């Protein structure tokens, strides 16, 4: 189907972070956009404000009424069950039905594509990259897996731009629908084993993604990843980046001075000293380092990159400060894999070494909790006090023996407790807190505002 001939785009699962970005894009192109989602959220409310029609009941065959299959595109997310009535009816009636990843692939094929992949860090890195490129005269479009604070959106649209930044998601092998000109791979830890089965199949999928890069393209690879383990197409240029000595683009001397974070960059004989970047932590400095390397190599001036770094405000739910007072700090983060949690908590403790750290964590997926139970326990032991919520199931059914209570048993802490979304404010109130972090990828974000309101009302 030619997207130019489309009149209506119907989204099944429109409230997802990736789906809502596509909905915004098609809405900006003057298409009629309709969508279903299970529950009303901040994202769906925003879409309605922007003129998108959203409903929250599975309409079944009624969803087809008034739609012409010759000019209607149906886009669905793999999080939607194949038995969902609307999806079944669209398929049976012969509508053009595609996954979100394919729609993104078709859109991005019209642009010079900058893709950011990795099991961790891709949202922040793609947001940084989009922000830098958007400051140039050529601008950019962008599809990001989070809400950027600079633009208050997961989608950046510029009618004149000829390039696009896309977050390349490995879930369901979605990134194999892309054909990037330039790509960054941030990390490649085992994850989504419900999809891949094991780390070997995950690595093969990343290898397939790399070989989709344009034959004259360029890859920036985090330096802890061994480039020799990949089978690369001839002609592909590969540079490594990181804080390791062997990196082509090396970060060093990361420090925190007077409320700001700085690091230096070395590339061969070139040095870029005292690069300022607002987000804490070595992992975020590496994300910025990758963007610096890509943009500078592609002709963006050092001055513009530095200025864009200084003005970058971050991504909501990624090291997101909500309260920052002398007596209390509250931070929210999307971390949901043991590696991410360890990096986040370590960064928090580096900034606030003398404060007692209280962590509220909601595990995401039964399968991920099962596969990394011991790793989760070890990472959570970096906190001083832990409140653990029930596992957020997302698309999964419960797995026997896999519970938050079992995880809590494995965590070697004296101060550890079970809690719930309803009770967490009351539980936190039982003792004065100095530093609270709210961590997880499920619906734990619904706890953030009640916690903030509680502490703001106590000031």
N, C-alpha and C positions, 0 to 999 in steps of 0.2 A: 504493500500500500504506500502510495506517495503521501507524505505528511502534509504537503501543500493542499491536497484534495480533502483533507479531514475537516469536518465541520464540528464534530463532537468527540471529546475524549472522556471516557468513563473509567474511573479508577476504583478498583476493588481493594480496599485497604489504604484509603487515601490519607489517613492520619499518620502513617509511618514517615520517618524523617526523610527518607529517599523519595518516597511517593509524593509527599507534599511539595518537594522541590520541583519535581516534574510537573505537578499540577499547576504550580505557580508559573512555570515556563510556558506551558500551553495556554494558560489564561492570558499571559502577556502577549501571546501571538494572536489574540482575538478569537481563540477557539471557545466553544461552549464546553465548560468543564463541570462534570458531575462526579460524585463519589460516594462510596459507602465506607463506613468504619464501624467497629463494634461499639465504641464509646466516644463521647464528646471529650475533646482535650483542648488545651491551649492552641495547639497547631490547627485543629479543625475549626475552632472559632475564628482564628485569624484568616483561614481560607474563606470562610463565609463572609467575613468583612470585606474581602477582596473580590467578592462577586461569584464565588464558587458555590454550587449547590451540593450540600452534604446531608445524607440521611444515615440513621443509625439502626435501621431494621432491615434484615435480609428480605428484600421484596420478591425474590424468586422471579417468576416469569413476568411479573408486573414491571420489573426494571427495564424490560425491552420496549415497553409501550412508548410510542412517539419517536423511536430511534430508527434511523435508516442504516442498515448494515453496510451500505455502499460507501458511506462517509463517516462512519463511527469507528473509532479505535478503542478497544478495551485493554486496559493495562492492569495487571494484578501483581501482588507481591507474593513470593513463595511462602510467606507466613500464613497465607489464607489456605485453609484445607481444600483439597480438590473436590470435596463433596459439598462445598458451600453452594447454596441453591442458585444465587445469581450467576456465579461462575459457570455452573453446569448448564444453565439455560442459555447463556451467551455462546458457549461452545456448541451446544446442540443445534442452535438456530443458525449457525454459520457465520457469526460475527468474527472479525479479525481480532484475535485475542493473543496478547504477548505478555511476557514477564517484564517487570520494571527494568531489568538489566538490558534487555534487548532494545527497549525504547530509548534508554540512555545511550546505548551504542549507536543507534541510528542518528540521534541528534548530534552526538559528538563527532560523527564521521564527516559532518559538514564543516568542522573547524580544525584548526591546528590544536592538537589535544595534549594537555599536560595531565598525566595521571599519577596519583599518589596511592600506593598500595602498602600493605603491611598489617600484621595482626594487632599491632598497637601503634598509636600515634598518627594514623593517617588523617583523622579528622582535623586535628590541630595543624598538621603540616599542610594539608590542602587549604585550610583557611588562611594560614600565613602566606602561602604562595599566591592565592587569589588576591589577597590584600596588596601584596607588592606589585603584582602585574596590573591591578586595577589603578594603581597610581601612575602608570606610564601613559603616554599619549595613546597607545594602541588599546588600552583597557583590556577587559576580558569578561567572559561569562563564567559562571562557576556553579557546580552542583556539589554541595558539601553535606556531610552526614551529621551536622550539628548547627545550632543557631549562632552565627557569628555576632559578637557584641558590636562590632563596628557598623554592621548593616542590619542588625536585628532580623536576620533571615538566613535560611539555608540555601538560598539561591541568589546569585548576582546576575543581572541581565543588562546587557548593553547592546543596543541594536546595531552599533557600528563595529563591534568587536569581531575579530576573525579567529579568535582562539578561545579555548575553554579549559577550565580546570575541573577535573572530576575526581571524586574520591572513588578509588577502585576497590570494590568490596570483594573479598575472597569468599564470603558466605555464599553457598549454593553455586560456587564457581562463577559468580556474576561478572567478575572482571574480565572473563574470557570473551565478552561481547565487545570489548574496546580494542581500538587500534591506535595506541598513543604515538605521538612524535617524540615525547620526552616522558620519562617516568622516574619516580623515586620509590624505592622499597625501604621502609623504615625498620621493620622487624619481621621475623618469620617463626615465632614460637608456635608450638602445637596448640591448636584451638579448633573449634568446630569439628571435633572428632565424630560427632553424630552425622556429619556430612562426609568426612574424608576417611574415617576409620582409623588412620594412623598418620604420623608425621611424614612418612615417605610419600603418601599420596598428596598431602598438603604441599610438600616441596615440588612435586611434579606439576601441580597446578600453577604454582608460582613460576616454574620454568616455562610452562606454556604461555603464561601471561607475558613474560619477558620477550618471548619470541614473536609476540604480536606487535612489538614496537617496530616502528618504521625502520626499514633496512638501513637508512642513513640517520637513524635516531640516536638517542643518548640516554643512558641509564645511570642514575646515582644510587649506589648500593651502600647501606649501612655497613661499616667496616668489620663488624663481628660476623657478618655473613661471608662464607667462603665462596668466592666467585668461581673457583675451580669445580665446585659441585654442580654447576649449571652447564647445560649444553646450549651454547649461545650461537645465534645466527652470525655468520660472517658480516662484518661491516658495522656491527653495533658497537658504539663507543661506551665504555664502562669506566666510571670513576667511583671511588669509595669515599665515604665521609664518616667522621666520628672523632672521638677523643682518644683513639688508639694511635700509637706512633706510626703504624704502617699506612694510615689513611692518606689518600691523595689530597683530600681537603681535611685538615686536622684542626680540631678545636682544642684549646688549652687555656689554662689559667682561669677557670670559671670562678667567679667570686660575686659576693653580695656586698655592695657598698652604699650606705646611706639610703637604703630602700630600693636600690636598683641592682639589676643583675647584668654582669658584663662577662664577656669571654673574648679571647683572641683567636684569629684564624690564620693558619699557615697553609699555603699552596705553593709548593716548590720554593722558589726564591721570593715569592710575594708574601707579605704580611699585612693583615688587617687588624690593627690593635683596638682594644676596648670597644668591641661591638656591644651596644646596649640592647637588651631584650627583656621585656617586662615579665614574662611568665617564669616562675621558679622551676628549678630542677635541671639536672643534667639531661634528662630525656627531652625536655623542651628546648634546651640549648642545642641539642643534636637536630631536632626538627628544624630549628631556625638555620642551623649550619647547612643542612641539605638545600633549603630554599636559597640561601645566599649563594651556594655553589652553582646551582642551576641558573639562577637569574643572572649572576655576574658572567657566567660562561656564555649566556645568550644575549649579552650586550646591555643589560640593565646596569646603570651606573652605580658605583659604590655609594655615592651620596644618596641616591633615591632609595636604595635598599635600606641603608641605615635609618633614614627618616621614616620609612614605612614600618620598620621594626619598632621604632619609638612610639608610633601612633597605633600599633596593633593592640587591641583591647582584649583579645582572647575569644574563646568559644564558651558559650553557656554550658555549665556542667563540666567544664574542664578547668580544674584549679580555680573555681569561681568563688571569689570572696563575697560573702553576704554581710558579715559584721566584722569590723576591723577596729576594735577599741583597745584601750590599754588593759582593760579587765577581761575582755572576751574577744575571741576570734572564731568565726564560723565559716567553714569552707565546704564547698560541694564539689564532688568529682564523679565522673562517669565510670571510673575504673571497675572492671568486672572480671579480670583475669589476674591470677596471682602475680604475674610479672608487673602488671600495671599497678596493682595495689602496693606492692613493695616499693616501686619507684615513687609513687605518690606519697606514701607515708614517710619514706626516707627524706623526701624533699621538704615535707612539712616540718619534720623534726630538725632538719638543718636550719630552717628559718627561725624556728621557735624551740631551741634546745632546752630551755629552762621551764617550759610549760607542760603541765600534765595533759596528755593527748587522749581525748575520748573519741572513739570511732563508732559510728552507726553504719552497719553494713547489711545490705540485702543481697544474698547470692542470686545469680541469674542462671537459670536452666538447671534441671536435675542432672542432665548428662555432664555438663561442665563441672558441677559440684562433685559428682562421682569421680570424674576423670582426674581432678586436681585437688582432691580432698586434703591430702597432706600438705600440698603446696599452699593452699588457701590458709590452712592453720598456721603454717610457718610465717607467711606474710603478715597475718593479722597479729602475730605476737610482737610486731613493732610498735603497737599501740600500748597505752598504759591501762586503758579501760575499754571494754568492748560491749556494745549492744547489738545483738544479732537478730535480724528479722527472718521470717519464713522465706523459703526459696520462691523466687518469682518464676512461674512455670513457662511463661510465654507460649510457645507452640507445643509444649511437651505435656505428656501425662506423667504423674508421679512414678518414681522408681523405688521399689522396695528397699528399705534400709538407707535411703539417701535423704537426709533431713538436716535442717539447720541445727537441731539438737545434737545430732551425731557430730557435725562439724565443731560445735561448741565444745564437746567433750575433748576433742583433739587439740584445741587451742590451749597452750600452756600459759595461762594468765590467772592471777588471783581475782582480778576484777573483771568478770565476764558474765553476761546475763542475756537471756532471751527477752525480746520485746515485740511489740506489734506497731503497725502504723498508727493505730488509735491511741496507744498508750505511751508512745515514745516521749512526748513532751512531758508527761507526768513523771516518767522514769528519769529523765534528765534533770528534772527539778529537785530530785531528792538530795542532790549535793551540788554545791557551787562548781561551775565548770570554767576552765581557763581557755580551752582550745577544743572545739568540736568539729569533726569532719563527717560529712554525710556521703556515703560511698555506695555505688551500685548502678546498674543499667536498667532495672525494671521500672516499677512505679514508685520507687522510693522518693522520686522527685516530688510526689504529693505531700511528703513530710516536711519539705524544706520551708515553705511559707509558714506553717504552724509553728515550727521551731523558731524561725526568725521573729514572728509576731510575739511569741512568748518572751523572748529576751529583750525585744525592743520595748515591750510594755513594762518590763521590770527596770528600765533605766530611769 
